[in-house]
Amino acid sequence: MEVKQLDEIGITFKGSGSYLPQQVLSNNDLSKIVDTSDEWIKTRTGISNRRISKSDEDVCYMGYQAALKALDMANWSPESVDLIILATSTPSDLFGSAPIIQSKLGAKNAFAFDLTAACSGFLFALITASQYLKAGSCKRALIIGADQLSSYVDWTDRGSCILFGDGAGAIAIESSMQINNLYGFSMRTDGDRGCFLNLASKNEIGQINNDLVFKKGDFSKISMNGQEVYKFAVREVPIIIANLLRDTKFASHQIDWLLLHQANQRILDAVGERLKISKNKVLTNLSNYGNTSAATIPLMLDESIRNKKIKENDLIVSSGFGAGLSWGAALFKWG
């Protein structure tokens, strides 16, 4: 493919898809495991239910199902896809799960790789894929966000077990010589605050022989300082969005939808208020699914498109934020 000048090539959004496990874990179910209640959880998080994967519903399976639906909406054949990026922190294979999805789809002409940026992962993957398309090296891309956080939750920790669920979402984007619907983006990382939310490897030592030891390959459970993560999100997310709107010469009243990572309803409300975006423009499905990490944004996007809430040419500002600590924002028009 001939490489075009960057300013000649735009991005268009062609399809979306999602997948949710059938198993539902309610607040009442959790109240039988830890000292909590439906009212306590809903008041502090806005969450009522979350989905939990069965053993055969791993990240590859969920991501594949979501990608199939995105391909169907876009009316693409799998062979026409050039790039697949899987945003996940819980891969089925640590060496890479995107190639497994590529094979299952039959997308034989696509190159595929995983991207790990936790709850910012989908947004970072969308931005990364867009740069391949704008450079002219790819025409069509699938971006998938999928996570199976239930595998790494400490189900005895009331502070974190109430938050997380499993799921996957995907979108299909295409380069265009006539239209550019991705107006701008911004990405940030602050590793100094990474200790507030992590899923660290276990520091367990094994022995090969009398002289050699090694670190065993295993992971701990999710560890989170909820208060610090909340303060980080309600401070940094409005700033990065406001700066993006300013740089792209848009005002908050022009936004049709605010699409945030679904972490906590209080965060969604606070960010909307600080940006002066009305509540009826703040998309949320947190009550039904909880925090599905890299899957929350594409899940919310797909749900809103299929129920005709988001319509063609709607202007959307989106932000992902979480472990790293990392955060980012993108401004785009659907279609």
N, C-alpha and C positions, 0 to 999 in steps of 0.2 A: 504494500500500500504506500502510495506517495505521501510523504510527510508534508502537512500543510503548516502555514504560519499559525502560531498560537491564537492570534486574534481573529482568525478566519473560522475557527471551529468552535461550535457551541455544544451544549449538553441538553438533551431532552429526556423526559421521564416517560417510560412506555408501559410499565406494568408493575404490579405488586402481588405479593402472596404471603401467606402465613400458615403456621401449623401450631396447634396447642395439644398437649397430651390430654387424654380423656379423664384421668384421675384428678379429682378436685379435693384440695385440703382446705377446709374452712377454719375460721377463727374458733368455732366451737370445738372442732377436732383438736386444735392446738391447746385449748384450755384443759384438755384431758392429759396433756403431756407436760406442760409447764404451767407455772402460776401466772395465768393471764385470763382475759375474758374477751368476748366479742367487742364489747363497748370500749375496753382499754385499748385494744389494737386499732379499732376504727378511729377513735379520737386522736390517737397519736400518729397514725400513718395513712388513714383513708382506705386501708386494705380490708376486704372481707374474705376473699378466696384467693388461692393460687393453684396452679397446675403442677403436678408431679409426674415426671417421666417414669414409665415402666422400664424394665431392663432392656427391651428391644426398641426403645425410643431414645436412642442416643443422639448426639449433636448431628452426626451424619444423616441419620434418618429424618430428623426434624428439618434440618437445612435442605435436604433433598425435596421433601414435600412442599416446603415454602417456595423453593426455586421453581418447581413444576408449575405452581399456580401463577407465579410471576411470568414465566414463559408463555403460559396460555393466555393471560391478559394481553401481553405484548404481541401475541400472534407470531412468535419466533419459533423457528426450529432450533433444537439444541446445537446442531452443527453450525449455526450462524453466530454463535457466541464466541467472542475472542478472549474474554477475561472473566474469571470467577474469583472473587475475594470473599473469604469466610472470616467474619469478625467473631471470635470466640475466645473465652478464657478457659473453657472446659472441653478441649478437643477429645474426640474419640480415639485419636492417635496423636501422640505428642510430636511425631515426625510430620504431621500435616493431615488435616481432615478434608480440606478443600479438594485435593485430588480424588478422594473417594467419592465425593459428591459429583465431581466432573465426570467420573467413570459411570456412576449410576444414571446420570442424565443422558449420557451418550454425547456429551459436548466435546467431541474428539479434536476439534480445532482450537479449543480454549486452553490457555495456561492458567493454572489455579494455585493459590497459596493462602495460608492463614495469616490473619493480622490480629495481634493481641493488644488491646487497649481497654479491657474491662468494659465499663458502662459507656465509655466514649467510643468503643470499638466500631460500631456501625457508622457513626458519623465520620470517623477517621478513614474508614474503608471507602465510604462514598467519595470523600475528597480525593483519596489516593486513586481510585478508579477513574475519576473525572480527569485527572492529569494525564493518564495514559490516553484517554480519548482525545483530549485537547491537543496532545502532542502528535496525533495522527497515527499512532502505532496500533490502535485498536478502534473498532467501530462500535461494537456492542459489548456490554458488561453486565454481569449479574453480581449484585452485592447482597450478601447474606449475613444476617446477625442471628446467632443461635447460641444458647447457653443452657446447661444442665446444672444449675447451681445447687439443686437438692443433694447432689453427690458430695458437696463440700460444706454443707450447713451443719453446725453443731446443734442438734435438735434438743439439747438441754439448755441452750442459751436463749433466754427469753428476749434479749435485746436484738438478736439477729435472726432467729429462726422464723419470726413472724413476717419477715420482709420478702423472702426470696421465693421465686418459682421458676418453672422451665418453659421454654418455648422458642420459636424461630420465626423470623420474618425475612422477606427478600424483596428487592426491587430490580427492575431492568432499566438500564439507561443506554442511550444511543447518542453518538456524535451527529452533529448537523451543521451544514454549511449555511443554513438560513436562520436558525433560531438558537438562542442561548437562554435556557431557563434556569441555569445556576448562576446567580448574580454575584456571589461572593462567599467567602468562608474565612474562618480564623481558627487556629489550633494552639493550645497551650498545655504545658506540663510543669509541675512543681514537685520534683522528687523529694524535696526536703520535708514535704508533708505526706509522703507516701505511707508512712507508718500508721496513718489514721484508718486505712482500709487496705487489707492485703489478704492473700492466700499463699502463705509462705511454704517453702519446702521444709520437711522435718529434718532436724539436725541429728539424724541417727547414723551411727557409724557401724559399718560391717568390716570384716577382716578377710582378706584374700589368703594370706599365709601369716607366718610369724612376724614378717617384716612389713607387710603392706596392708594399709587400711583404706577404706573408701566410704564415701557418703552414700547412703541408700537413697534410691529414687522414690520418694513418697512425699505427699503433701499434707499439711495441717488442715484445719478447718478455717472457714472465713472468720477473720478477726476485724472488728470495726469499732471505732470510737464515734458513735452516732452523733454526739453533740458537735464534735469538730467537723464532721462531714457536712452536717446541716449548715453550720456557720460558713463553711467554704462555699457551698452551693448557692446560698441566698446572697452572698456577697459577689462572687466571681461571675456567676451566670448572667445576671442583669448587665454587668459591665461589658462582657464580651459581646453580648447581643446588641447593646446600645452602640458600641463602637462599630460593629458591623453595619448596622443600619445607617449610621452617620457616614461611613466610608462609601457605602453604596448609594447614598443620597435618597434613602427612604425614611419615612417617619413611622412611628409605631401605629398610628391610626390607619395606615395603609395596609397593615398586616391582616390577612384573613384568618390565619391560624397560628397559634403558638404551639409547637410540637416539641415538648421536652422529654428527656429521659424520665421514665416513670419510676421514681424512687420513693417519693413521699408526697402526699397531697399537700402538706403544709409548705413544702418547697415549691410545688407548682403554683400555689396561691400567692406565695410571697414574690416569686419572680414576675408573675403577671401583674401584680400590684405595682411593683417598682418600675416596670416598663409602661405602666398605664395602658395595659391591654385588658379589655373587659373579660370577665370570667367565662362568658359564653363563647369566647374565641380560644380558650385554653383547652386543648384536647386532653382527655384523660380516660383511661380504662384500668387504672391502678386498682380499683376496688375488686375487679374480677380476676386479675392475674398477678398482682404483686410486681416485684422488681425482677425482671427476666434479663437484666444486664444488657448485653449487646442486642438483644431481641426487642427491647421495649419500643424503640422508635419505629422500626419497620412494622411491628405488630400493630401499633396505633395507627400508622399511616394506612396500612392495608385495610384495617377495620373501617376507617373513616371513608376510604374510597369506595368500598363495597356497599356501605350503607348510604352512599351518596351525600355524605356530609361534606367531604372534600370534592370539589368539582374542578373540571379542567380550567386552567388559568388562575386558580386560586393561589395567592401569594402566602408562602409558609416560611416562617423562621423557626429553625430547629436548633436545639442544643443538647449535646451529650456531656455527661460529667460523672466523675467517680474515681476509682482507684488509679493510683499513679503518683500523686493525684494528677488527673488529666481532665481537660474540658475543651470544648470547641463549639462552634456555631456555624450554620450555613443558612443562606437565604436563597430560596428557589421558588419557582412557579411550577405547579404540577401540570405536566403535559409536554 
